[in-house]
Structures are given as C-alpha cells and as structure tokens.
Amino acid sequence: MTQAQQGDTVLIDYKIHKSDGTLVGDTSEAGPQPITIGEGAIFPKIEEKLTEMKVGDQQKVEIASDNAFGPRRDDMVIDIPRQNLPAEPAPEPGMALQAQQQDGSSVTLYVLDVNEEAVKADANHPLAGEDLTFDVTLREIRAAA
C-alpha cells in the first residue's frame, strides 16, 4: 500500500504553530500519534492530506481559525461570583476550572482575573481565533481490517 485510505490507522508526527510562529503542539516527546482516517479525531483538512501522502512524506497544512477551534467569542468570557467557587484551591490567573453546563456536559474555563468579589473566566478554547499550521509527517500506515 502506498497511500492511506479511509479507515486506515496512520501514525503521524506533527508540530502545530500559531500564525505568529509560536509552537503550541508537538509530538516529539510522546512519539508518533495514531489517527484512524475518517473517525474525525483530527481536522478534516489534515485527514484529506493524509490520504495523499506516502510513508515518510511531510506536509504543511494550514487550518483557518474558523475550521480549527472557531472564532474567539467575547460572550464566553464570564464573571463568576466568588461564593459560587470552592475556597480551595484559591483561583489564580491561568488556572483551569471545570464547570457543568445546563445540558450536563462539562466545559473548561480558564481564569483570567481574580478579585474579592468575582473571578473572570474564559470558556473559549485557548486556540480559539488562531489560524494554525500543522507540519505533519506520515510515519506508518496500518491498513483497515
């Protein structure tokens, strides 16, 4: 087999950069990551590129923010009254909090600011509003059974 197809599991290495060049993801420590093409575990544009690649090929794949983690939304930055949070651990900027939404699902909030009365938290994905570039290397193809 020379190229991956839908249903195949591939092992890939990648580096992810924001548009300003900042590295925000890298498989160098964890090693190649398995992706089954068609399961939606990675952005569709990357799956599409993987089906065009052979083992050892490298591709640069640019993903616009709307097709990555979406636009940054100001309405997802909220103030939470301090009495609605546990006293320990004390919230600090940069801390991640888990909250339950009305539908029962959980969401991660990132603390932006803390004062006596409230905590300002952001429910946007940390990469919301960011265009991303993936440098992908196809390491192995495991054909679907």
OpenMM code with the backbone's topology and positions (N, CA, C; nanometers):
from openmm import Vec3, app, unit

residues = "MET THR GLN ALA GLN GLN GLY ASP THR VAL LEU ILE ASP TYR LYS ILE HIS LYS SER ASP GLY THR LEU VAL GLY ASP THR SER GLU ALA GLY PRO GLN PRO ILE THR ILE GLY GLU GLY ALA ILE PHE PRO LYS ILE GLU GLU LYS LEU THR GLU MET LYS VAL GLY ASP GLN GLN LYS VAL GLU ILE ALA SER ASP ASN ALA PHE GLY PRO ARG ARG ASP ASP MET VAL ILE ASP ILE PRO ARG GLN ASN LEU PRO ALA GLU PRO ALA PRO GLU PRO GLY MET ALA LEU GLN ALA GLN GLN GLN ASP GLY SER SER VAL THR LEU TYR VAL LEU ASP VAL ASN GLU GLU ALA VAL LYS ALA ASP ALA ASN HIS PRO LEU ALA GLY GLU ASP LEU THR PHE ASP VAL THR LEU ARG GLU ILE ARG ALA ALA ALA".split()
positions = [
    Vec3(0.0850, -0.1179, 0.0000),
    Vec3(0.0000, 0.0000, 0.0000),
    Vec3(0.0893, 0.1239, 0.0000),
    Vec3(0.0569, 0.2174, -0.0858),
    Vec3(0.1414, 0.3358, -0.0942),
    Vec3(0.0814, 0.4573, -0.0251),
    Vec3(-0.0538, 0.4662, -0.0224),
    Vec3(-0.1175, 0.5803, 0.0411),
    Vec3(-0.2263, 0.5325, 0.1368),
    Vec3(-0.2483, 0.6127, 0.2410),
    Vec3(-0.3519, 0.5797, 0.3376),
    Vec3(-0.4894, 0.6027, 0.2764),
    Vec3(-0.5870, 0.5264, 0.3269),
    Vec3(-0.7247, 0.5366, 0.2792),
    Vec3(-0.8174, 0.5488, 0.3986),
    Vec3(-0.9435, 0.5822, 0.3717),
    Vec3(-1.0446, 0.5895, 0.4772),
    Vec3(-1.0441, 0.4585, 0.5561),
    Vec3(-1.0469, 0.4689, 0.6885),
    Vec3(-1.0491, 0.3517, 0.7753),
    Vec3(-0.9118, 0.3042, 0.8181),
    Vec3(-0.8065, 0.3437, 0.7456),
    Vec3(-0.6708, 0.3058, 0.7853),
    Vec3(-0.6298, 0.3838, 0.9093),
    Vec3(-0.5457, 0.3216, 0.9901),
    Vec3(-0.4850, 0.3916, 1.1027),
    Vec3(-0.3443, 0.4291, 1.0612),
    Vec3(-0.3122, 0.5552, 1.0808),
    Vec3(-0.1788, 0.6040, 1.0460),
    Vec3(-0.1105, 0.6535, 1.1727),
    Vec3(0.0195, 0.6468, 1.1722),
    Vec3(0.0989, 0.7073, 1.2795),
    Vec3(0.1604, 0.8332, 1.2215),
    Vec3(0.1392, 0.9458, 1.2904),
    Vec3(0.1917, 1.0726, 1.2413),
    Vec3(0.2676, 1.1456, 1.3509),
    Vec3(0.3665, 1.2200, 1.3074),
    Vec3(0.4324, 1.3189, 1.3922),
    Vec3(0.3850, 1.4538, 1.3432),
    Vec3(0.3718, 1.5486, 1.4343),
    Vec3(0.3329, 1.6823, 1.3917),
    Vec3(0.3842, 1.7878, 1.4875),
    Vec3(0.3931, 1.9078, 1.4341),
    Vec3(0.4180, 2.0284, 1.5121),
    Vec3(0.3082, 2.1251, 1.4718),
    Vec3(0.2554, 2.1965, 1.5701),
    Vec3(0.1490, 2.2931, 1.5454),
    Vec3(0.2011, 2.4318, 1.5828),
    Vec3(0.1869, 2.5251, 1.4888),
    Vec3(0.2278, 2.6636, 1.5131),
    Vec3(0.1088, 2.7568, 1.4935),
    Vec3(0.1036, 2.8617, 1.5769),
    Vec3(0.0084, 2.9694, 1.5532),
    Vec3(0.0636, 3.0556, 1.4395),
    Vec3(-0.0189, 3.1476, 1.3897),
    Vec3(0.0227, 3.2300, 1.2757),
    Vec3(0.1429, 3.3183, 1.3080),
    Vec3(0.1668, 3.3471, 1.4364),
    Vec3(0.2845, 3.4271, 1.4727),
    Vec3(0.4102, 3.3423, 1.4883),
    Vec3(0.3986, 3.2107, 1.4606),
    Vec3(0.5125, 3.1208, 1.4685),
    Vec3(0.5277, 3.0490, 1.6007),
    Vec3(0.4476, 3.0829, 1.7006),
    Vec3(0.4565, 3.0192, 1.8315),
    Vec3(0.4196, 2.8712, 1.8220),
    Vec3(0.5070, 2.7856, 1.8730),
    Vec3(0.4816, 2.6417, 1.8769),
    Vec3(0.3811, 2.6127, 1.9881),
    Vec3(0.2693, 2.5460, 1.9533),
    Vec3(0.1653, 2.5169, 2.0531),
    Vec3(0.1356, 2.3678, 2.0669),
    Vec3(0.2014, 2.2854, 1.9873),
    Vec3(0.1822, 2.1415, 1.9982),
    Vec3(0.2930, 2.0694, 1.9247),
    Vec3(0.3309, 1.9521, 1.9768),
    Vec3(0.4458, 1.8814, 1.9207),
    Vec3(0.4429, 1.7369, 1.9717),
    Vec3(0.4647, 1.6422, 1.8834),
    Vec3(0.4668, 1.5014, 1.9238),
    Vec3(0.6074, 1.4506, 1.9541),
    Vec3(0.7071, 1.5374, 1.9545),
    Vec3(0.8453, 1.4904, 1.9689),
    Vec3(0.8690, 1.4125, 2.0980),
    Vec3(0.8032, 1.4485, 2.2080),
    Vec3(0.8232, 1.3751, 2.3333),
    Vec3(0.7357, 1.2510, 2.3409),
    Vec3(0.6108, 1.2619, 2.2997),
    Vec3(0.5162, 1.1498, 2.3107),
    Vec3(0.5349, 1.0473, 2.1984),
    Vec3(0.5953, 1.0883, 2.0893),
    Vec3(0.6132, 0.9986, 1.9766),
    Vec3(0.4956, 1.0059, 1.8797),
    Vec3(0.5062, 0.9335, 1.7686),
    Vec3(0.4009, 0.9379, 1.6671),
    Vec3(0.2642, 0.9032, 1.7255),
    Vec3(0.1643, 0.9737, 1.6784),
    Vec3(0.0276, 0.9576, 1.7284),
    Vec3(-0.0573, 0.8799, 1.6290),
    Vec3(-0.1378, 0.7844, 1.6764),
    Vec3(-0.2250, 0.7089, 1.5863),
    Vec3(-0.3518, 0.7881, 1.5545),
    Vec3(-0.3877, 0.7904, 1.4285),
    Vec3(-0.5105, 0.8547, 1.3814),
    Vec3(-0.5775, 0.7565, 1.2857),
    Vec3(-0.7047, 0.7273, 1.3076),
    Vec3(-0.7802, 0.6458, 1.2130),
    Vec3(-0.8546, 0.7418, 1.1201),
    Vec3(-0.8208, 0.7343, 0.9931),
    Vec3(-0.8770, 0.8270, 0.8957),
    Vec3(-1.0270, 0.8021, 0.8821),
    Vec3(-1.1025, 0.9093, 0.9002),
    Vec3(-1.2471, 0.9015, 0.8897),
    Vec3(-1.3185, 0.9039, 1.0230),
    Vec3(-1.2451, 0.8930, 1.1332),
    Vec3(-1.3083, 0.8956, 1.2655),
    Vec3(-1.3266, 1.0367, 1.3201),
    Vec3(-1.2661, 1.1348, 1.2544),
    Vec3(-1.2836, 1.2728, 1.2978),
    Vec3(-1.2002, 1.3115, 1.4182),
    Vec3(-1.0938, 1.2384, 1.4453),
    Vec3(-1.0089, 1.2681, 1.5608),
    Vec3(-0.9141, 1.3851, 1.5343),
    Vec3(-0.9048, 1.4256, 1.4087),
    Vec3(-0.8182, 1.5372, 1.3703),
    Vec3(-0.8940, 1.6169, 1.2649),
    Vec3(-0.8527, 1.7371, 1.2392),
    Vec3(-0.9237, 1.8237, 1.1456),
    Vec3(-0.9370, 1.7573, 1.0084),
    Vec3(-1.0530, 1.7714, 0.9437),
    Vec3(-1.0783, 1.7076, 0.8134),
    Vec3(-0.9730, 1.7406, 0.7080),
    Vec3(-0.9228, 1.8632, 0.7069),
    Vec3(-0.8225, 1.9017, 0.6065),
    Vec3(-0.6943, 1.8189, 0.6229),
    Vec3(-0.6611, 1.7838, 0.7471),
    Vec3(-0.5422, 1.7015, 0.7707),
    Vec3(-0.5699, 1.5584, 0.7262),
    Vec3(-0.6891, 1.5058, 0.7583),
    Vec3(-0.7248, 1.3711, 0.7109),
    Vec3(-0.7155, 1.3640, 0.5581),
    Vec3(-0.7657, 1.4672, 0.4929),
    Vec3(-0.7610, 1.4720, 0.3456),
    Vec3(-0.6168, 1.4664, 0.2963),
    Vec3(-0.5288, 1.5449, 0.3562),
    Vec3(-0.3875, 1.5456, 0.3167),
    Vec3(-0.3223, 1.4098, 0.3421),
    Vec3(-0.3605, 1.3443, 0.4537),
    Vec3(-0.3010, 1.2138, 0.4850),
    Vec3(-0.3295, 1.1116, 0.3760),
    Vec3(-0.4470, 1.1203, 0.3121),
    Vec3(-0.4795, 1.0237, 0.2054),
    Vec3(-0.4009, 1.0514, 0.0776),
    Vec3(-0.3300, 1.1632, 0.0725),
    Vec3(-0.2462, 1.1969, -0.0433),
    Vec3(-0.0987, 1.1678, -0.0173),
    Vec3(-0.0675, 1.1248, 0.1068),
    Vec3(0.0715, 1.1086, 0.1478),
    Vec3(0.1149, 0.9626, 0.1472),
    Vec3(0.2452, 0.9435, 0.1328),
    Vec3(0.3091, 0.8129, 0.1463),
    Vec3(0.3941, 0.8168, 0.2737),
    Vec3(0.4286, 0.6998, 0.3250),
    Vec3(0.5127, 0.6920, 0.4444),
    Vec3(0.6412, 0.7718, 0.4201),
    Vec3(0.6724, 0.8583, 0.5156),
    Vec3(0.7909, 0.9428, 0.5061),
    Vec3(0.7619, 1.0820, 0.4518),
    Vec3(0.6467, 1.0999, 0.3881),
    Vec3(0.6115, 1.2313, 0.3336),
    Vec3(0.5840, 1.3303, 0.4462),
    Vec3(0.6139, 1.4565, 0.4162),
    Vec3(0.5829, 1.5666, 0.5069),
    Vec3(0.4920, 1.6649, 0.4343),
    Vec3(0.3974, 1.7200, 0.5071),
    Vec3(0.3062, 1.8197, 0.4507),
    Vec3(0.2889, 1.9328, 0.5513),
    Vec3(0.2761, 2.0523, 0.4984),
    Vec3(0.2395, 2.1680, 0.5795),
    Vec3(0.0920, 2.1919, 0.5512),
    Vec3(0.0096, 2.1907, 0.6565),
    Vec3(-0.1349, 2.2059, 0.6411),
    Vec3(-0.1789, 2.3270, 0.7224),
    Vec3(-0.2354, 2.4256, 0.6528),
    Vec3(-0.2834, 2.5456, 0.7198),
    Vec3(-0.4329, 2.5327, 0.7460),
    Vec3(-0.4716, 2.5592, 0.8707),
    Vec3(-0.6113, 2.5499, 0.9129),
    Vec3(-0.6539, 2.6885, 0.9626),
    Vec3(-0.7505, 2.7480, 0.8942),
    Vec3(-0.8031, 2.8779, 0.9374),
    Vec3(-0.8772, 2.8610, 1.0689),
    Vec3(-0.8780, 2.9648, 1.1494),
    Vec3(-0.9388, 2.9570, 1.2831),
    Vec3(-1.0839, 2.9084, 1.2782),
    Vec3(-1.1589, 2.9495, 1.1758),
    Vec3(-1.2992, 2.9058, 1.1661),
    Vec3(-1.3109, 2.7550, 1.1490),
    Vec3(-1.2075, 2.6921, 1.0931),
    Vec3(-1.2082, 2.5473, 1.0730),
    Vec3(-1.1260, 2.4741, 1.1786),
    Vec3(-1.0705, 2.5487, 1.2724),
    Vec3(-0.9931, 2.4885, 1.3807),
    Vec3(-1.0795, 2.4930, 1.5071),
    Vec3(-1.0541, 2.5887, 1.5941),
    Vec3(-1.1279, 2.5978, 1.7198),
    Vec3(-1.2289, 2.7118, 1.7189),
    Vec3(-1.2562, 2.7644, 1.6012),
    Vec3(-1.3577, 2.8675, 1.5863),
    Vec3(-1.3079, 3.0049, 1.6254),
    Vec3(-1.3931, 3.1042, 1.6027),
    Vec3(-1.3548, 3.2408, 1.6398),
    Vec3(-1.3566, 3.2592, 1.7908),
    Vec3(-1.2813, 3.3546, 1.8363),
    Vec3(-1.2833, 3.3901, 1.9780),
    Vec3(-1.4125, 3.4678, 2.0036),
    Vec3(-1.4855, 3.4271, 2.1065),
    Vec3(-1.6154, 3.4898, 2.1363),
    Vec3(-1.6105, 3.5606, 2.2712),
    Vec3(-1.6379, 3.6899, 2.2683),
    Vec3(-1.6379, 3.7694, 2.3913),
    Vec3(-1.7460, 3.7245, 2.4890),
    Vec3(-1.8578, 3.6706, 2.4357),
    Vec3(-1.9667, 3.6276, 2.5242),
    Vec3(-1.9310, 3.5032, 2.6052),
    Vec3(-1.8153, 3.4425, 2.5751),
    Vec3(-1.7718, 3.3255, 2.6512),
    Vec3(-1.6764, 3.3626, 2.7646),
    Vec3(-1.6555, 3.4928, 2.7844),
    Vec3(-1.5789, 3.5421, 2.8989),
    Vec3(-1.6822, 3.5875, 3.0010),
    Vec3(-1.6780, 3.5247, 3.1180),
    Vec3(-1.7828, 3.5481, 3.2182),
    Vec3(-1.7224, 3.5824, 3.3540),
    Vec3(-1.8039, 3.6483, 3.4348),
    Vec3(-1.7672, 3.6738, 3.5742),
    Vec3(-1.8429, 3.5745, 3.6617),
    Vec3(-1.7692, 3.5068, 3.7477),
    Vec3(-1.8280, 3.4091, 3.8393),
    Vec3(-1.8149, 3.4647, 3.9807),
    Vec3(-1.9271, 3.4820, 4.0516),
    Vec3(-1.9173, 3.5289, 4.1908),
    Vec3(-1.8300, 3.4335, 4.2727),
    Vec3(-1.7455, 3.4897, 4.3565),
    Vec3(-1.6530, 3.4082, 4.4374),
    Vec3(-1.7277, 3.3069, 4.5227),
    Vec3(-1.8478, 3.3425, 4.5721),
    Vec3(-1.9218, 3.2491, 4.6581),
    Vec3(-1.9682, 3.1255, 4.5808),
    Vec3(-1.9640, 3.1290, 4.4484),
    Vec3(-2.0024, 3.0123, 4.3684),
    Vec3(-1.8854, 2.9171, 4.3450),
    Vec3(-1.7690, 2.9511, 4.3956),
    Vec3(-1.6498, 2.8678, 4.3783),
    Vec3(-1.6033, 2.8140, 4.5126),
    Vec3(-1.5441, 2.6956, 4.5138),
    Vec3(-1.4883, 2.6457, 4.6397),
    Vec3(-1.3721, 2.7348, 4.6848),
    Vec3(-1.3510, 2.7401, 4.8148),
    Vec3(-1.2441, 2.8243, 4.8695),
    Vec3(-1.1056, 2.7702, 4.8341),
    Vec3(-1.0955, 2.6391, 4.8254),
    Vec3(-0.9658, 2.5756, 4.7941),
    Vec3(-0.9802, 2.4849, 4.6739),
    Vec3(-0.8900, 2.4844, 4.5839),
    Vec3(-0.7759, 2.5753, 4.5806),
    Vec3(-0.8212, 2.7154, 4.5396),
    Vec3(-0.7518, 2.8131, 4.5902),
    Vec3(-0.7859, 2.9519, 4.5575),
    Vec3(-0.7620, 2.9758, 4.4088),
    Vec3(-0.8583, 3.0364, 4.3410),
    Vec3(-0.8397, 3.0600, 4.1971),
    Vec3(-0.7271, 3.1591, 4.1702),
    Vec3(-0.6514, 3.1306, 4.0649),
    Vec3(-0.5398, 3.2164, 4.0235),
    Vec3(-0.5440, 3.2298, 3.8725),
    Vec3(-0.4997, 3.3429, 3.8184),
    Vec3(-0.4949, 3.3575, 3.6724),
    Vec3(-0.4165, 3.2430, 3.6088),
    Vec3(-0.4726, 3.1897, 3.5002),
    Vec3(-0.4106, 3.0783, 3.4294),
    Vec3(-0.4640, 2.9422, 3.4712),
    Vec3(-0.5285, 2.9365, 3.5862),
    Vec3(-0.5825, 2.8106, 3.6371),
    Vec3(-0.6994, 2.7650, 3.5498),
    Vec3(-0.7110, 2.6346, 3.5312),
    Vec3(-0.8244, 2.5771, 3.4587),
    Vec3(-0.9276, 2.5288, 3.5596),
    Vec3(-1.0536, 2.5607, 3.5333),
    Vec3(-1.1644, 2.5168, 3.6172),
    Vec3(-1.2593, 2.4332, 3.5330),
    Vec3(-1.3210, 2.3341, 3.5934),
    Vec3(-1.4242, 2.2559, 3.5256),
    Vec3(-1.5597, 2.3034, 3.5758),
    Vec3(-1.6512, 2.3248, 3.4808),
    Vec3(-1.7871, 2.3670, 3.5167),
    Vec3(-1.8859, 2.2799, 3.4407),
    Vec3(-2.0022, 2.2638, 3.5003),
    Vec3(-2.1069, 2.1855, 3.4350),
    Vec3(-2.2049, 2.2807, 3.3687),
    Vec3(-2.2343, 2.2535, 3.2412),
    Vec3(-2.3290, 2.3349, 3.1666),
    Vec3(-2.4714, 2.2877, 3.1944),
    Vec3(-2.5693, 2.3654, 3.1512),
    Vec3(-2.7093, 2.3322, 3.1758),
    Vec3(-2.7483, 2.1974, 3.1162),
    Vec3(-2.6843, 2.1583, 3.0050),
    Vec3(-2.7183, 2.0302, 2.9419),
    Vec3(-2.6468, 1.9116, 3.0075),
    Vec3(-2.5684, 1.9381, 3.1138),
    Vec3(-2.4989, 1.8313, 3.1853),
    Vec3(-2.3567, 1.8078, 3.1389),
    Vec3(-2.3190, 1.8615, 3.0239),
    Vec3(-2.1822, 1.8440, 2.9755),
    Vec3(-2.0887, 1.9366, 3.0538),
    Vec3(-1.9609, 1.9041, 3.0509),
    Vec3(-1.8651, 1.9874, 3.1227),
    Vec3(-1.7898, 2.0765, 3.0251),
    Vec3(-1.7416, 2.1864, 3.0768),
    Vec3(-1.6647, 2.2823, 2.9984),
    Vec3(-1.5461, 2.3259, 3.0834),
    Vec3(-1.4343, 2.3511, 3.0172),
    Vec3(-1.3159, 2.4010, 3.0866),
    Vec3(-1.3143, 2.5524, 3.0752),
    Vec3(-1.2971, 2.6171, 3.1884),
    Vec3(-1.2860, 2.7631, 3.1950),
    Vec3(-1.1439, 2.7960, 3.2382),
    Vec3(-1.0882, 2.9015, 3.1814),
    Vec3(-0.9536, 2.9446, 3.2177),
    Vec3(-0.9639, 3.0776, 3.2913),
    Vec3(-0.9095, 3.0824, 3.4113),
    Vec3(-0.9170, 3.2023, 3.4946),
    Vec3(-0.8292, 3.3114, 3.4329),
    Vec3(-0.8914, 3.4278, 3.4106),
    Vec3(-0.8196, 3.5421, 3.3561),
    Vec3(-0.7794, 3.6412, 3.4653),
    Vec3(-0.8719, 3.6628, 3.5604),
    Vec3(-0.8503, 3.7646, 3.6627),
    Vec3(-0.9276, 3.7247, 3.7878),
    Vec3(-0.8751, 3.7634, 3.9022),
    Vec3(-0.9386, 3.7319, 4.0298),
    Vec3(-0.9446, 3.8601, 4.1126),
    Vec3(-1.0628, 3.8876, 4.1701),
    Vec3(-1.0720, 3.9961, 4.2671),
    Vec3(-1.1548, 3.9486, 4.3854),
    Vec3(-1.1813, 4.0356, 4.4803),
    Vec3(-1.2512, 3.9979, 4.6039),
    Vec3(-1.3891, 3.9390, 4.5777),
    Vec3(-1.4588, 3.9912, 4.4749),
    Vec3(-1.5987, 3.9547, 4.4537),
    Vec3(-1.6220, 3.8523, 4.3437),
    Vec3(-1.5331, 3.8499, 4.2434),
    Vec3(-1.5595, 3.7628, 4.1281),
    Vec3(-1.4308, 3.7130, 4.0651),
    Vec3(-1.4484, 3.6086, 3.9859),
    Vec3(-1.3405, 3.5526, 3.9056),
    Vec3(-1.3826, 3.5674, 3.7604),
    Vec3(-1.2981, 3.6306, 3.6790),
    Vec3(-1.3243, 3.6417, 3.5357),
    Vec3(-1.2646, 3.5179, 3.4693),
    Vec3(-1.3496, 3.4429, 3.3986),
    Vec3(-1.3055, 3.3172, 3.3381),
    Vec3(-1.3450, 3.3143, 3.1907),
    Vec3(-1.2679, 3.2416, 3.1131),
    Vec3(-1.2848, 3.2341, 2.9678),
    Vec3(-1.3148, 3.0901, 2.9285),
    Vec3(-1.4302, 3.0687, 2.8629),
    Vec3(-1.4682, 2.9353, 2.8171),
    Vec3(-1.4239, 2.9089, 2.6736),
    Vec3(-1.3598, 3.0060, 2.6093),
    Vec3(-1.3062, 2.9827, 2.4757),
    Vec3(-1.1937, 2.8799, 2.4828),
    Vec3(-1.1792, 2.7991, 2.3781),
    Vec3(-1.0618, 2.7126, 2.3682),
    Vec3(-0.9390, 2.8039, 2.3648),
    Vec3(-0.8285, 2.7659, 2.4262),
    Vec3(-0.7091, 2.8517, 2.4257),
    Vec3(-0.6623, 2.8902, 2.2849),
    Vec3(-0.6968, 2.8105, 2.1835),
    Vec3(-0.6550, 2.8427, 2.0467),
    Vec3(-0.7690, 2.8997, 1.9620),
    Vec3(-0.8805, 2.9366, 2.0251),
    Vec3(-0.9904, 2.9994, 1.9508),
    Vec3(-0.9402, 3.1287, 1.8884),
    Vec3(-0.9803, 3.1523, 1.7651),
    Vec3(-0.9400, 3.2730, 1.6940),
    Vec3(-0.8019, 3.2649, 1.6318),
    Vec3(-0.7359, 3.1522, 1.6461),
    Vec3(-0.5999, 3.1362, 1.5931),
    Vec3(-0.5999, 3.0532, 1.4656),
    Vec3(-0.5312, 3.1043, 1.3625),
    Vec3(-0.5015, 3.0237, 1.2446),
    Vec3(-0.3845, 2.9338, 1.2821),
    Vec3(-0.3903, 2.8074, 1.2424),
    Vec3(-0.2878, 2.7104, 1.2816),
    Vec3(-0.2199, 2.6503, 1.1599),
    Vec3(-0.0927, 2.6179, 1.1746),
    Vec3(-0.0181, 2.5457, 1.0720),
    Vec3(0.0337, 2.4171, 1.1343),
    Vec3(-0.0014, 2.3051, 1.0714),
    Vec3(0.0450, 2.1743, 1.1143),
    Vec3(0.1550, 2.1291, 1.0186),
    Vec3(0.2694, 2.0918, 1.0719),
    Vec3(0.3743, 2.0260, 0.9949),
    Vec3(0.3604, 1.8782, 1.0279),
    Vec3(0.3082, 1.8008, 0.9313),
    Vec3(0.2721, 1.6607, 0.9535),
    Vec3(0.3680, 1.5700, 0.8776),
    Vec3(0.4163, 1.4654, 0.9448),
    Vec3(0.4980, 1.3616, 0.8819),
    Vec3(0.4275, 1.2286, 0.9006),
    Vec3(0.4024, 1.1591, 0.7913),
    Vec3(0.3391, 1.0277, 0.7965),
    Vec3(0.4456, 0.9223, 0.8233),
    Vec3(0.4340, 0.8533, 0.9362),
    Vec3(0.5356, 0.7551, 0.9777),
    Vec3(0.4992, 0.6119, 0.9414),
    Vec3(0.3713, 0.5786, 0.9456),
    Vec3(0.3311, 0.4390, 0.9220),
    Vec3(0.1852, 0.4355, 0.8807),
    Vec3(0.1497, 0.3357, 0.7978),
    Vec3(0.0117, 0.3112, 0.7588),
    Vec3(-0.0241, 0.1700, 0.8007),
    Vec3(-0.1341, 0.1586, 0.8749),
    Vec3(-0.1858, 0.0275, 0.9137),
    Vec3(-0.3209, 0.0133, 0.8448),
    Vec3(-0.3270, -0.0772, 0.7476),
    Vec3(-0.4488, -0.0933, 0.6684),
    Vec3(-0.5669, -0.1354, 0.7554),
    Vec3(-0.6850, -0.0837, 0.7192),
    Vec3(-0.8078, -0.1222, 0.7897),
    Vec3(-0.8286, -0.2728, 0.7743),
    Vec3(-0.8835, -0.3341, 0.8786),
    Vec3(-0.9049, -0.4798, 0.8752),
    Vec3(-1.0151, -0.5174, 0.7786),
] * unit.nanometer
topology = app.Topology()
chain = topology.addChain("A")
for resn in residues:
    res = topology.addResidue(resn, chain)
    for name in ("N", "CA", "C"):
        topology.addAtom(name, app.Element.getBySymbol(name[0]), res)
